[in-house]
């Protein structure tokens, strides 16, 4: 679809890094010298290798006097980046707990290298435009491919999103569309098997990922979504006019992230509209993958909410600053709650009985509502997966009786541009009682909200049985209940609606 010329004014001045005032003396400007330099790099430490490559690339990308050798110089990096990319893919297949220090370091440093090489190809496009020529389709494709990969990997490893990357992807799409290159198939050595082959599908797969609000998805669902994105992207269409209720507005300047603009469109900015009608029609909710993720159901809920304008919070937030600690995981929350039950005693290293001490990960509460709260964590903290259960305890409880905290499910997790981790938590209302269930006495949580006559069980995945009569074994009391309905299943736990039988 053609992009109006008024929206393409910025295509001759793309969002590439500012050139340096003068060429750095270490910049290699000869392809022959660069190939020799690359072959002499030590291959033992991949992290150090990535850093050296990133540094030399940054000098080239910011060279104030690039010449006709600029594009061949970029091509020299492809073979070694392809190899490092393969190593990173293998490292990503391992769980964070089993990765070696070298694998962790590689995954930490490679997104910057990918983005630096993408910046180089984007600058090549910019130089071609300023010279009055037609940009190279491979330059556009490789730049957008690597930016898309950087978005995915930073999201998976750090829950991070840098708005400038989205702006660059939009600008590249606009240039490709202007010159009729968006559907040109490119066979790049940097492309993985699941990657789209053209700029059009790269753009729409990135768009679908960001509109799905991936910060509310657990990692295994994001990985599954990554493989399905090309299939989803092929079903999206864009037009300058709104013609149906199945369209989501999009700002083609790239200055505003797709999800933010869809929730709060700016009338002062020209909007285009992306149609999700065909995609939503073809989704088949209810199918669970091996990890219990209903990806199609999630997309139907998330995109359907955007189309219906259902982005407003049910309960307004209010600002609040308070210091907390929290523990995470069903078993850990169960153990901590048991230690807080009346009659529980613990012994210190000297064998003397003592009250349980506050422990866990420090965090700061920054807002609260009647159903949840938001917290800020230090940037060096590994993020919790959405769907996990956590117990938050106030560092300095006050009141009579003291208000110590609450149990909640983590619903959203993302890292901001200042490297702080921000999480959104939905609280369990009413009493939360640690119980054991089944012959194996597995840990679970009994949530009794007597004001609303609501009883729920947070249990390990696969525990629910329709109409099952069950006994929940508590520390001081047992509860006889019947399974009424499976409310949801996320990750390793499920929420079961109960009938209290006495």
N, C-alpha and C positions, 0 to 999 in steps of 0.2 A: 504494500500500500504506500503510495507516495506521501512524503512528509512535506507539509507546507514550507515554503521558502523562509517564512518568518521565524520558523523554529529551527532553521539550519544555519543561522548566522554564526553560531559558535563552532561550527564544524571545521573552520579554518584555524581555530585557536582551541585545540583540544586540551583537556585537563591532564596534561603531561607535566612532569617535574620541571621546575624553572631551570634553564641552562645556567651553568656556572659562569662567573665573570670572565674566567680565562681557563684555557685547557690545563688540566692537572698534568704534571710531568710524568705521572705513572700511567696515563691513559695509553693503551695499545691501539694504534690506528691502522695497523697493517694486518690483513687476514693471515698472512704467512706467519708473522710473529705471534699472533694470537693463538693459532693452532699449535705452535711450538710451546707456548706458555701453558696451554691447556694440557698438552701431553706430558709436561714436566711436573704437573701438580701431584702431590702425594695422594694416593687413593686409600690410605689406611684409615684416616679419621674423616668420615663423611661430613661431620658437623663443621670441622675446620675447612673442608673443601667447599661447602656451601657458603661459608662466610667469605672466603677468598673470591669465589665466583660472583657473589652479590656485590662485593666492593668494586671489582673490576667492571662489572656491568653498570653499576651506578655512575662510574666515571665516564663510560661511553655514552650512556643515556643523557647525561648532563653536559656533554661536550658542546661548547658554544659554536664550533665550526665543523659540523659533520659534513662529509663529502659523499661521493658516489659509493664509497666503500662501506657506508654505514649499514646497509642491509646485509651484505656478505659477512660483515663482522658479527651481526646478530645470529646468522645461520650457523656460525662456528660453535655457538653455545648449545645448539639443539641436541647433539649426540650425548653430551655429558649430563645435561639436564634430564634427558629422557631416561638415562640410567638411574639417576638419583630419584626420579619420580617413581620408577619401578620399585626401588627399595622402600620408598615411603608408602606405596600401596601395600606392600607386604607387611610393613610395620603396623599399618592401620588395621590389618586383619586380626592382629593380636589384641587381647583385652588390655586396658591400661595397666592392670596389676601384673601382667606377665611380660611387659616390654622391658628390654634392656635399657640401660642409661643412654647408649648410643642411639637406639631407636627413638627414645623420647626426645633427645636433642635434635635429631634429624627432623622429626615432625614439628618441632618448635620453630626451626629455622627455615624450612623449605618454602612455606607460603610467601615469605619475603622475597626469596629468589624467584619464584614463579611470577610474582607481581612486578619485580624489577625487569624481567625479560618481557613481560606484557607491556610495561611502560616503553621499552625499547621499540617494540613493533608498533605501538601507538604513535610514538614520535616519528617513526618511518612513514606512517600514514600522513601525519601532519606535514612533514617535509614535502611529500608528493603533492599534497593539496596546495601548499604555498607556492610550489613551482608551477602550478597550473595544470598538473597532470591528473590522470585517473589513478586512484589508490590501488595498491595491489591487494587482491582478494585474500591471499594467504596471510598478509600482514594483519588485516582486519580480523580474520578468523583466529589466528594464533593468539593475538592480543586478547580477544574476547574469551577464548577457550581457557587461557591461563588465569584470567580474572575470575571466571566462573569457578574454576577449580579452587582458587584461593578462597572464595566465598564459602564453598562447601567444606574445605578442610579446616578453616578457622572456625566455622560454625560447629563442626564435629568435635574438634579438639579443645576449643576455648569458649564456645558460645559467643564469638565476637563477630561483629559486622561493621565494616568501615564504609560510611556513606559514599566516599569518593570513588570507591570501586564500582558501585552501582551507577554513578554519574558517568564514569568512563564507558561502561557497557552500553548505556543509552546513547552516548555520543557515537560510539562505533556502529551501533545499529542504524542510527540516523544517516551516517556517511554511506554505509553499505546500501541502504534503501535509496538514497539519492542517486547513486551510480548504478543501481540495478544489480548489485552483487550479493544481496542478502540470501539468495537461494543457490548460489554457486557452491557446488560440492568441493571441498578441499581435503586432500589426503595428506595430513601432516603426521610426521613421526612422533609428535607430542600428544596425539589423540589416543585415548584409551578406548577399549571396546564399547563401553556404554556411552561414549560422548557422541552428540549429534555431529553431522558432517558439514553443516552450513551455519552461517551467522544467524539466520532467521530462527532456527530451532534452538541455538545456543541462547539467544535473547529470551525467547519465550519459556525455556526451561528454567532460566534464572528467575524470571518473573513469577512463574508458578511456585517455585521454592519459597520466595520471599513473601508472597501473598498467603501462603499456607500457614504463616506464623510459626516457623520451625522452632522458635524458642519455647514453644509449648509441647514439642514432640520429644520423646526419649530418643537416644542416639540410634538404637536399632531401627526405629521407624524412619529416621532421617536417611540412614544408609539404604533402606528399601526404597525410599522416595527418590534417592539419587539415581537408581537404576531405572525407575519408571518415568522419570521426568521427560525424556525424549518422546515417549508414547503420549504423555499428557500434553506436551507442548504442541504436537501436531494437530491437536483438536481445538486450539485457541485461534481466534480471529480478532483483528483490531480494525476499528473504523473511527473517523473523526466525529461521527454523530451518534447520539444515543438512540437506538431503535428498538430496544427491548429491555425487560426487567432483569435479564440474565447477563448484564454488562457491568463491569467494574471500571471506574474512571482511573486514568493513568496520566501522570505528568511526564511528558516526553522531554523535559529539560534535564531530568535526572537529579534535580536539586533536592527532591523530597523522596524518601523511600516509598516503594509501592504500597506497603501496608499502611503507613501513616497517611498517605494521600487518599487511599481508598476509604479510610475511616473519617478523615477530615479534609474533604476536597477544598481547594483554594479557588474561589471564583475568579480571582485576578489572573490565574494562570490558565492558558489554553489546555484543555483536556482532550485526550482520546479515550476510546472505550474498548475494553477487551471483553469479548464474548466468551462466557464459560458454559453456555447452554449445552453444546455437544459433549463436553467433558463430563458435566454433571449427569447427563442422560446415560452415559456409558459406564458410570461408576456402579460397582456392585458392593454396597456396604454389607458388613456381617462376616466377611471372610477374614480369618485370623491367620497371620503368618506363624512361624515356629516360635517366635518370642511373644505371641499374644497381641500383636498390633493389627488393628483393623484400619489399614491405611486409607482405603476408599471411604470408609465411614468417617474418618477424621477429616478428609478433604471435603466431603459433603457437608459436614458440620461447620468447618472453618470458612469455606467459600460461601456456603449458604448464608452464614451469619453476615458476611460482608455485603452480599446482595440484598439481604433483608434490612440492612442497617442495624444489625444486632450487635454493634460493637460497644454500646453504652454499658457501663457497669451497673449491675443491679443495685449495688449499694455504694454511695459516694465515699471516696477516701477523705481522710483528714490527716494533716501532717502530725507526726509524733516522732520524737527522738528519744530512744531508750536503748540501753545496752543489754544484750542477751547472749546466751550460749545455746547451742542446739546440738542434738545428736540425731543421726539419720539412719534409716533402715528399720523395717518392722521388728526384727529381733532385738536390735539395740534399744529402740523406743520401749518395747515390752519390758526389757530388763530394767531400764531406768524407771519406768512407772512402778514396777514391782518394788523397787527400792524405796519409793516414796509412799507406799501403802502403809496405813496404820498397823503398828505391831511389827513392822520389819526392822530388824537390827543387823548391823554390819560391824565387823571388827577391823581395826587398823593393824599395822604391821606388828604392834606390840600385843595384839590380842584384846585390846580394850574396845568395848562397844562404843560406836559413835554414829552420828547422823550422817547420811550420805552427802557428799560434797558436790558442789556445782562443777560440771565438767562439760566438755564438748568443744565445738567450734565457736569462736567469738564472732558476733555480728552486731549490727546496729539497725534497729527498726526505724524506718523513715516515713511510713504511713500506716494507717489502720482503717478498717471499715468494720461493719457489723459481721461480715462473713470471712474476713481475711486480713492479711497484712503484707507489707513489703519490707524487705531487709537488704542491707548492703554488706557485702563481705569483702575482705582484703583481696587484691588482685592475684596474689600468689596462691589462693585457695583453689583446689580442684573443685569444679562445679558439681553439684548434685544433679541427678537426672530428674526431669519432670516425671511425676507419678510416684516418686519416693515419699515415704512417710517420715516426719520429723517431729521432735519434741523440743519446743522453744521454752527456755526458762529465763526469767528476768534476773539480771545480776543482783539487783537490790530490791527485792520484793517489799511492797508496802501495803498498808491497809489491815483490816481486821475482819475476817481472816486474810492473810496475805495473798495477793494475786500473783501467782508464781509463773504462769505461762499457759501454754496450750499445745495440743497436738494438731497437726495439719498436714495436708498433702501439698507438695511443691507442684505448682501449676505452670510456672514460667521461670526461665533462667536465661539471662543474657549478660554479656560483659560490655560495659560502656567504653567510650573513647578514652576515658581516664584510667582504664584497666581495673575498674571496680566491678565486682560481680553483683548483679542485682537479681533477687529472687522474689517471686510472688507466691504467697501461700494461702490456700483455702482452709479455714479452720473447721475442726469437728466441733459442733455445738453440743452442749450437754456434758454428761460425764463420760470419760474414757477410762475403761477398766481393763487392765491386763489379764488375759485369760489364756488357758491352754485348751486345744481342741484335738479331737481324734485320738485313736489308740496311741499314736506317737507323741501325744502331748505337745503338739507344735504351738509356738507362740502366736497369739492373735490379739486383736483389740475389740472389746465390746463397747459400742457407742450408744449410750442410752440418753435420749433427749425426751424426758418425761413430760415436759410442757407441751410437746407436739405429739406425744405418744408414738415416737419414732425410735425404732431399735435397729441397729445395723452391726454387722460383723465385718471387720477387716481381717481377712484370712489369707493364707498362702494360696497361690494360683492353683486352680483345679479342685478346691475343697467343696464348692457348692454342689448340692444335690437337691432337686426340686422336691418340696414337701418333706424334706428330711427332718426328723425330730432329733435335736442335738442337745448335749449338755456342755455348757461352757464352764470350765473349772477355774474359778478365781482364787485369789490368795486367802480371802476370808469368807467367800460365799460362792456357791455354784448357781448357774442360771439355766433353766430348762426352756428351750426355744424351738421354733420350727422355721426352716428355710422357706421364705415366701417368694423371693425374686432375686435374680442376679442383676444388680444395678449397673455395675461397670467392672471392667477388667483392664488393668494397666500394669504392664511389666510383670513382676513376680507376685502381685497381690490382686485380690478381687474384693469388691464391696457387696455384701449380701444383706438384703432387707429381711428382717426377722419378725416373727410374732412371738411375744413373750408369753409363755405358758404357765408361769408361776415359779 
